[in-house]
Amino acid sequence: MTTGEAPFFIVGNDRSGTTMLRLVLDRSAEAAIPPESMFLLDFEPVRRKGALEDPAAAAAFVREVWSHPKVRLWKLVIPPPEVPAGLTHAEAYRFAVESPFRAYARAQGKQRFGDKTPAYLHAIDELLTVWPQARVVVLVRDARDVALSVTSMPFGPNNAYAAAQWWARGIRRGLEAELRHPEQVLTLRYEDLVAGPEARVQEVCDHLGLGYNSEMLAIERSDPTKIVEDQAAWFAQVSAGITAAGVGKWQTQMSEADQRVIAAVAGPELRELGYEVEDGAEAVGRRRALRYAAQDSAQRAVNVVRLRLVQERGRELRYVLRRKLGRPGA
């Protein structure tokens, strides 16, 4: 499998522009990118356990993959495929987990598939274990703009301190992955992408082995059904196309206190990525940190009800709870 045939993955902290980049690359002539998958985290234990060389076990696993709530949102109209005979466990696992991606791509008239799931930022080695030739783009964005956005969402961290810790942890994971896999992992700043979309998208396409055409930049003309219906409000800004309007909002919309907190917690990572940070931010004291953590935990509990039970009607709750227990740092 060559670079031009292998799958690719867009990852990064939530609210870093990954949906925008997904829509750009989905407009290519070669590859289709469905809504977020997440199931590669859910089925990682299956890969580690083995036993899919057994045809019956492999067939059952394919059906399980296709019944995952994320896959059901892709609205595939064909049944799960038959598993070819004689596959090893690793081959059968890869066949099963990539089969809905391939079906989605074929439905879009494309030969190749990609994926945009921000949480895979914490699972890049897992992706490259399943697909050794895969390519990854890690999209990063100023922690302060990310914090402004993510703390208004019904998921993720809920205050500046929690957001800074979460953002810095994700940045470190991405940079570490790039160090381990420099040929396969590309780090791209959101700010650079929106400031010069043509040059940056061409760079991404070169990295992915994907053909570039200028129509890819016209995401305002993308089919709105590319966004999951009950998530459309989260991504309303993409209907305006690629714009730098979201860059630097923190300078006028974030309190100075929150700016200082983020600088204290995530200053090293901000500087490493080339973002300007004032020197001299004081560390957050233990008592204050505990208050931030308590507020974040309380709001997360509320958000579970709002998002997982009310908005999603429980469709993913079982898998979400498993992820939280299995990957507390993700």
Residue, then its C-alpha position, 0 to 999 in steps of 0.5 A: m500500500t503506497t502513500g497515495e492509497a493509504p488512509f489518512f487521519i486529521v486529529g487535534n484538540d477539539r475546536s482547532g479547525t479539524t472539521m474545516l480541514r475535513l471538509v476541504l479534503d473531502r472535496s478532493a477528487e480522490a478521498a471521502i471523509p465521513p463524520e467522526s468514527m471514534f470506534l477505533l478507540d472502542f475496538e482497540p481491545v479487540r485488536r490486542k486480544g487476537a482470535l479474528e483469524d477464526p472466520a466466525a469471529a471475524a464475521a461477527f466483528v464486522r457486524e459489530v463494527w457496522s452496528h456501532p452508533k457512529v457508523r450508523l450515523w453515516k447512513l450506509v445503505i449496503p450490508p456489511p461485507e463478507v470477510p475474505a477467507g484465510l486472513t490473519h488476525a491483523e488482516a481481519y481486524r483491518f478489513a473489519v474496521e476499514s470496511p465502513f470507511r470504504a463503503y462510505a467512500r464508494a458511496q461518494g464515488k471515491q476510492r480512498f478514505g480519510d478520517k477526522t476524529p480529534a480524539y485520535l490525537h491520543a492514539i496515533d501509534e494505534l492508527l499506525t499499528v493498524w495502517p503502517q503506511a497511514r499519514v496523519v495531520v495534527l491541527v493545532r490552534d492557539a490555546r486561548d482561542v480553543a479555550l474560548s470555544v470549547t468551554s461553550m460546548p457540551f463536551g470537554p473542559n469547562n474553565a480556563y485552567a482545565a482547558a489549558q491542561w487538556w490543551a497542553r496534554g494534547i499538544r505534547r502528544g501530537l509533538e511526541a508522535e511527530l518526533r517518533h514518526p516524522e515522515q508520517v505525522l505533519t503538524l499544522r497551525y490553524e492560524d497558518l491554514v486560514a491565513g494562506p489556505e492555498a499554500r497550506v492545503q497544497e502542503v497537506c495534500d503533498h503530505l497525504g499523497l492527495g491531488y490538489n485542486s482549488e475547488m477544495l477550498a470552497i467549503e461553503r459549497s459543501d453538502p450540509t449533510k456532511i455534518v451530523e444533524d444534531q451537531a450542526a450548531w457546533f460547526a455553523q461557522v464553516s458555512a462562511g467558508i475558510t476565514a481568519a475571523g476566529v483568530g485572536k478572539w481571545q485578545t478581546q473576549m477573554s478575561e485577563a485573569d483567564q489569559r494569565v491562567i492559560a499562560a501559566v499552565a500552557g506557556p511552554e507549549l504555546r511558545e514551542l508552537g510559535y504563539e506569543v505569551e507574556d513572561g512572568a505568569e504566576a503558577v496557579g496555587r493548589r487551592r485555586a487549582l482544586r476549585y477549578a477542578a471541582q467546577d470542571s467535574a461538576q459541569r462535566a456531569v451536567n454536560v453528560v446529561r445534556l449531550r449524551l442523554v438529551q441531545e443524543r438520546g443515549r445512543e453512545l453512552r455505553y461507549v463513552l463510559r468505556r472510553k472514559l474508564g479506559r483512556p482517562g487522559a484522552 
